[in-house]
């Protein structure tokens, strides 16, 4: 896990903890607090889904890059082998 991923995970965890504590200690009725907490959790879920999409895109790009490099090296190896023969 790179620093960006760790930072994003910590940010989301801190956000969740802050929202939860803020709602629990807010001077409002229980129903209002539950509704506010539900909206916050939906927002947090959506942010986590977006982050997961970003990570999947990065992983896909890494896999494609590795495959391209493997193909390139395989082609170079074949060229060298054919030149020797």
HELIX and SHEET records of a PDB file:
HELIX    1   1 UNK A    3  UNK A   24  1                                  22    
HELIX    2   2 UNK A   30  UNK A   84  1                                  55    
END                                                                             
